[in-house]
Amino acid sequence: MKSGERNVLWFVIAAVALIIGLTTYLELEHRKSDAGQQVVQLANEDLTTTSTGPGTAIIPKGINPDALPDPDTRGATLLVLYCAQCHELPTPLMHTAEEWQGVVKRMQERMQAGRGGMLSRVIMPPEKDWGILTQYVASHGQKAFDPGSVGDLETPAGRAFQTMCSICHAMPDPAQHTAKEWPRVVARMKSNMRSAQGELPDEETSKLVISYLQSHSH
């Protein structure tokens, strides 16, 4: 074989090897991307399936770590470190203390089960951190609301309260804030919904919600 022919042959072999390598790399990246999407989907399902509100279906996006309750505590730090690996940073107000117990347990089981697969690069919290994390979200969770404690949920204001206040988290107990505090709380929640690019309630609906919350506040 002549020198020129050998050079051409080596060039063809190198080109084929490069194409095979590139194809393999792209396939692996595609599989990793699909796995990542599955992680996010499963995590989102875990975070939303236990809420009792009729409209709870999304995790608010763009939660700033500084907006967390007691942001400088160990619990808040762990929430940011571990829970934002697979999905948006959740607010403790998504669930009640009782609900968070089950959510965190399922997250722990999910991470354990996926250690050798699509969660191989995820940092697994040690047992001590799981306890601190659970205590943090539970202590700052939504106060449980008992629908049976009120008799006006089917009024226009009551229906507006149920719809608007269960989109991103469990329905709040109106008694957890004073009548004076609720307008500011509702304004903050609307800001969170805007950050999540969710559909905002109109002014009339917002007034109905505030009126309902104030009528049952402490």
SULBEL-V369343 format. One record per residue. N is the residue number from 1. OMEGA is omega as a letter, one per 30 degrees, with the letter a starting at -180 (999 if undefined). NEAR is the number of other ideal C-beta (glycine too) atoms within 8 Angstrom. D_FIRST is the distance of its C-alpha to the first C-alpha in Angstrom with 1 decimal. Layout:
# SULBEL-V369343
N & OMEGA & NEAR & D_FIRST
N & OMEGA & NEAR & D_FIRST
This chain:
# SULBEL-V369343
1 & a & 4 & 0.0
2 & a & 5 & 3.8
3 & a & 5 & 6.6
4 & l & 6 & 8.3
5 & l & 8 & 6.3
6 & l & 9 & 6.5
7 & l & 8 & 10.0
8 & l & 8 & 10.9
9 & l & 9 & 10.1
10 & l & 8 & 12.2
11 & l & 8 & 14.7
12 & l & 8 & 15.2
13 & a & 8 & 15.7
14 & a & 8 & 18.1
15 & l & 8 & 19.9
16 & l & 8 & 20.4
17 & l & 8 & 21.7
18 & l & 8 & 24.0
19 & l & 8 & 25.4
20 & l & 8 & 26.1
21 & l & 8 & 27.7
22 & l & 8 & 29.8
23 & l & 8 & 30.9
24 & l & 8 & 32.0
25 & a & 8 & 33.8
26 & l & 8 & 35.6
27 & l & 8 & 36.6
28 & l & 8 & 38.1
29 & l & 8 & 39.9
30 & l & 8 & 41.3
31 & l & 8 & 42.6
32 & l & 9 & 44.1
33 & l & 8 & 45.8
34 & l & 8 & 47.2
35 & l & 10 & 48.4
36 & l & 9 & 50.1
37 & l & 8 & 51.9
38 & l & 9 & 53.1
39 & a & 13 & 54.4
40 & a & 10 & 56.3
41 & a & 8 & 57.7
42 & l & 9 & 58.8
43 & l & 12 & 60.4
44 & l & 10 & 62.2
45 & a & 8 & 63.5
46 & a & 11 & 64.8
47 & a & 12 & 66.5
48 & a & 12 & 68.3
49 & a & 6 & 69.2
50 & a & 8 & 72.2
51 & a & 12 & 74.1
52 & a & 8 & 77.3
53 & a & 12 & 77.4
54 & a & 6 & 76.9
55 & a & 8 & 74.5
56 & a & 13 & 72.4
57 & a & 5 & 68.8
58 & l & 9 & 67.0
59 & l & 11 & 66.3
60 & a & 16 & 67.5
61 & l & 8 & 64.6
62 & l & 7 & 64.6
63 & a & 12 & 67.1
64 & l & 6 & 67.3
65 & l & 9 & 67.6
66 & a & 5 & 70.6
67 & l & 7 & 72.4
68 & l & 15 & 72.4
69 & a & 6 & 75.7
70 & a & 9 & 76.1
71 & a & 9 & 72.6
72 & a & 4 & 72.8
73 & l & 8 & 73.4
74 & a & 7 & 70.9
75 & l & 13 & 71.0
76 & l & 14 & 70.0
77 & a & 8 & 67.1
78 & l & 14 & 65.8
79 & l & 16 & 66.1
80 & a & 11 & 63.8
81 & a & 8 & 61.4
82 & a & 11 & 60.9
83 & l & 13 & 62.0
84 & l & 10 & 60.1
85 & a & 6 & 56.7
86 & a & 9 & 56.4
87 & l & 10 & 59.0
88 & a & 9 & 61.4
89 & a & 10 & 64.0
90 & l & 12 & 67.0
91 & l & 12 & 70.6
92 & a & 16 & 72.9
93 & l & 10 & 75.2
94 & a & 15 & 72.8
95 & l & 16 & 74.6
96 & l & 10 & 77.8
97 & a & 10 & 77.9
98 & l & 7 & 78.0
99 & a & 13 & 75.0
100 & l & 14 & 72.9
101 & a & 10 & 73.3
102 & a & 9 & 71.5
103 & a & 12 & 68.9
104 & l & 12 & 67.9
105 & l & 8 & 67.8
106 & l & 9 & 65.4
107 & l & 11 & 63.2
108 & l & 10 & 63.1
109 & l & 8 & 62.2
110 & a & 12 & 59.5
111 & l & 11 & 57.9
112 & a & 8 & 58.2
113 & a & 6 & 56.6
114 & a & 12 & 53.6
115 & a & 9 & 52.7
116 & a & 4 & 49.5
117 & a & 7 & 48.5
118 & l & 9 & 49.1
119 & a & 11 & 51.6
120 & a & 8 & 49.5
121 & a & 3 & 49.6
122 & l & 10 & 53.3
123 & a & 6 & 55.7
124 & l & 7 & 58.1
125 & l & 10 & 61.6
126 & a & 6 & 63.4
127 & a & 6 & 66.5
128 & a & 6 & 68.8
129 & l & 10 & 67.3
130 & l & 11 & 67.5
131 & a & 8 & 71.3
132 & a & 11 & 71.7
133 & l & 15 & 69.7
134 & a & 11 & 71.8
135 & a & 9 & 75.0
136 & a & 16 & 74.1
137 & l & 14 & 73.3
138 & a & 11 & 76.2
139 & l & 9 & 78.7
140 & a & 10 & 77.7
141 & l & 14 & 77.2
142 & l & 14 & 79.1
143 & a & 9 & 82.7
144 & l & 9 & 83.1
145 & l & 11 & 84.9
146 & a & 6 & 87.3
147 & a & 7 & 87.6
148 & a & 4 & 90.8
149 & l & 5 & 92.5
150 & a & 8 & 92.9
151 & a & 3 & 94.3
152 & a & 8 & 93.0
153 & a & 10 & 89.3
154 & l & 5 & 89.7
155 & l & 8 & 91.4
156 & l & 6 & 89.3
157 & l & 12 & 89.0
158 & l & 12 & 88.1
159 & l & 10 & 85.4
160 & l & 13 & 83.9
161 & a & 15 & 83.9
162 & a & 13 & 82.1
163 & a & 10 & 79.5
164 & a & 11 & 78.7
165 & l & 12 & 79.1
166 & a & 14 & 76.8
167 & a & 13 & 73.7
168 & a & 13 & 72.0
169 & l & 15 & 74.1
170 & l & 16 & 76.9
171 & a & 11 & 80.2
172 & l & 12 & 82.1
173 & a & 9 & 85.7
174 & a & 14 & 87.9
175 & a & 8 & 90.1
176 & l & 7 & 87.4
177 & l & 10 & 88.2
178 & l & 7 & 91.5
179 & a & 7 & 92.3
180 & a & 5 & 91.8
181 & a & 9 & 88.3
182 & l & 14 & 86.9
183 & l & 8 & 86.4
184 & l & 7 & 84.1
185 & l & 10 & 82.2
186 & l & 12 & 81.6
187 & l & 8 & 80.5
188 & l & 8 & 78.0
189 & l & 10 & 76.7
190 & l & 11 & 76.3
191 & l & 8 & 74.3
192 & l & 12 & 72.0
193 & l & 13 & 71.6
194 & l & 9 & 70.8
195 & l & 9 & 68.1
196 & a & 11 & 66.7
197 & l & 5 & 66.7
198 & l & 10 & 69.1
199 & a & 4 & 71.9
200 & l & 7 & 74.9
201 & l & 9 & 78.4
202 & a & 6 & 80.7
203 & a & 5 & 83.7
204 & l & 6 & 86.2
205 & l & 10 & 84.1
206 & l & 12 & 83.8
207 & l & 8 & 87.6
208 & a & 12 & 88.2
209 & l & 15 & 85.9
210 & l & 11 & 87.6
211 & a & 9 & 91.0
212 & a & 15 & 90.2
213 & a & 16 & 88.8
214 & a & 10 & 91.8
215 & l & 8 & 94.3
216 & l & 8 & 92.9
217 & a & 12 & 92.2
218 & 999 & 5 & 94.2
